[in-house]
Amino acid sequence: MAKLLYVKSSIFGDQGQSSQLAQTLIDDWKAQNPGGEVVVRDLSADAIPHLDGERFGAFLAPAEERSQTQQAVVELSDTLIEEIRQADMLVVGVPMYNFGVPSQMKAWFDHLARAGVTFKYTDTGPVGLLEDKPVLLLATRGGLYKDAGLDYQIPFVTQFFSFIGLNDSRVIFAEGLAMGELREQTLSAAREALGQHLQ
């Protein structure tokens, strides 16, 4: 059975533009995959704690020496990683907040990056350990950044996914969403592009 993991990060919930674009894609995916399963990880509604010294220490502690609190931290991380492992495709809403990813998404990243679990270091550099699969990024922004050389967000996101082994990142941009008439034009173009990634 096909499985899609949808990672939702808009602070506006279902009203966010990245969420609405994702829902359009998911509806089409369901139509093409009868019986397929969609798993939703809502990073805004069910926020993951931000990384601190104690949480990082839990990842480093030997399994037999972990406290109950440390074990709970590791189990949350394991769950997040397993969601990716079990999926055939990821759809990730990536709204731009203050030139970067939502802080909730950064917390998710910090629980996915586990040495010896999702990546390892070698003599020639880091190697991702997760099995590659398509990652569709829905990048929504109020202004124009991509063609102005001001996009520092998506390069970071694609680098992170590649770091853990997910090299097939595809991006649909919807920019200028706070710029009057450009809003509908860019949303229309983004919706049209969605279908191309399910073919």
Secondary structure, DSSP 8 states (H G I E B T S, - for coil): --EEEEEE--TTGGGSHHHHHHHHHHHHHHHHSTT-EEEEEETTTT------HHHHHHHHS-GGG--HHHHHHHHHHHHHHHHHHH-SEEEEEEE-BTTB--HHHHHHHHHH--BTTTEEEETTEEEE-S----EEEEEE-SS--GGGT---HHHHHHHHHHHTT---EEEEEE--TTSTTHHHHHHHHHHHHHHHTT-
